[in-house]
């Protein structure tokens, strides 16, 4: 009986966490994250390891953006390394007037948008938003990532990376902000993260 009660409590806690973490922080209209992401090439790749994964830094990366959607992953191949994906928007895709006309979702490590009438050209939407697999550099960053909510404005610094693991599994970050489809996600090693008050 005690075991059943513990399972029920755990499931209830998980349900509450998932429900409350999806609450959106409201923001006023206007561009709230005007700058494009900053990507700086490295003189040579940096290689390090985490939890048995080989991680190669491809470029320095800095971004201020609005969280358009967040998704927690528990069971897929990358969940141990990158438990959180963030769909992030900057420039016009940080403006509530634009976002109010879009339906944004995430599934299967991708992000999707839909609109009955486009508030911007599709190319502009794609150039000012991206889905990013977030790899926390330490437990503090891990906790911060897991506490983020839609609508928040964040600034992060780290690297765009390529990841390899046993049995040939790999992820490689996009190095372009204008691509879309398979391979267009950024894989980000997050070394610092701040939420704008």
N, C-alpha and C positions, 0 to 999 in steps of 0.2 A: 504494500500500500504506500509506504514511504517513497519507494522508487517511482511509482506512478505519479505521485504528487510532485516530486522533483522534476520529472519530465514535463508535466503540465506547466509548472512554474517557468521552466526554461523556455518552453514554446511560447508562453505568454510574453515573457521578456523579449524574446526575439521578434515577435509580432509587434510589440510596442516600439522596439528600436527601429524596425523597418518602417513603421507607420510615421513615427515622429521625424525620422531622418529625411523623409520625403517632403516635409513641410517646406514651403518656399519662403525665403526672406523677401519681403516686398521692397522694391526700389522705385525711386521717382523716375519719370521719363528723362531722356537725355543720355548721351554717350558717357558711360561711367568708367570705361577702360579704353581710352583712346589710342594707346600705343600698340603697334604690331609687335608680336613676339620678337625677341632679339636672339639671334643664333650666331655664334662665333666659331669658326673652324678651329680645330686644335692643331698645333704643329705636328703632333703624332698622337695616335689613339692612346688613351689610358685604359688599362685592363685591371679589373679587380673581381673579387668573388663574393657571393652572398648565398648562403644556404645551398651550396653545391652548384650554383649557376655561375658561368663565366660571363662577366658583363664588360663590354667594351664601350667606352665613352667616345662618341663620334663628333660631338660639337657641344660647346657650352650653350646653355639655354636659360633665358630669363623671360618671364611672362607675367603680365598683369591682365586678369580677365574675369569675366562674370561666369559663375557656374550655371550652366543652362540645364544640366541634368547630372545626376550621379548614380552610379550603379555599383553595388557590392557583389563581388564574386566569391563563392565559397568552394566550388567543386571543380571548376575547369582546370586545365593544365597550368595556367599562369596564376591561379588564385593564391598560392603560397607566396609568390614573389610580388605580385601586384594585385592586392585584394580590391582596390578601388579603381574604377575608370571615371574620369570626369569629361563631360562634354563642356567645352569652354568657348566663350565668345568674347571678342574684342571689337573695337570700333563700332560700326552700326549694330553688330550682334551683341552689344552690351546695353542697347537702348530698349527700354521697356515698350516704347511705341512700336518697335519692330517685333519684339519677342511676343507681344500680345496677339500677333497675327499668325504665329507659328505654333505647331504642335511638335514638341521635341521629345524623343524617347531614346532609350538605349536597350540593346539586347545582343547577346552573343559577341560581346567585345566590339560592337559597332554602335554608332549613333545615327539617328534618322530624324529628319524634319519633314513636315507636311504643312501645306497651306492651301486653303481654298482659293485664295487670290494672293499672289506673291507681293510682299511688301518691298522686296529688293529683287534684283536679278539673281537667278540661282547661282551664277558664278560668284557674285558678291557674298552671298550667304556662305558658300563653300570656302571662300578666301578669308573669311573672318570668324570661322568657328572650326573646331576640330575635336575629335575624340582622342583622349590621351590615357594610356595605361600608366598608372602612377606606381613607381617602385620607391618605397620609403628607404632612405639611407640609414635610418635608425628608429628605435622604438618611439621616440618623441614625435618624429614626423609621421610614423604609422598612426599614432593616436590622433594627431591633428587631422590627417586625411580622413579617418573614419568618422570624425565629428563634423565634417563639412556639410552644408546644406545648399540646396538650389537657391540662386539669387545672390549669394554672397560674392563679394569681390575679393579675389585673392592675388597675392604676388608670390611667385615661386622662383627659385633658382636651382640649377643643377645641370644635368647633361642629357642630351638625346643619346640613346644607347642602342647597342645590339646585344642580344642575350642568346647564349647557347647552353644547352643542358644535355644530359645523357639521351641516347637513342635518337639523336638527330633533331630534337625539338629546338626551335629557335624563334626569336622575335627580332625584327629589325625596325628601328624607328624610321618613319618618313623624315626626310630633311627638307620637305617643301610644305608650304601652307596652302597651296592651291590645288593639290591632288585630291582625289576622292576614290571611294571603292576599296577593294582589298589592298592592304599594304599602305594605306594612307594615314593610319593612326600614328601618333607620336608615342614612343616608349620613353618615359622620362624618369631618370634617377633624380629624386627630389632631395636636395640637401638643405634647403631652407624654405619655409612656408609661413606666410602671414596673411591674416584676414583683415581687410580694411574695416575699421569700426563703423 
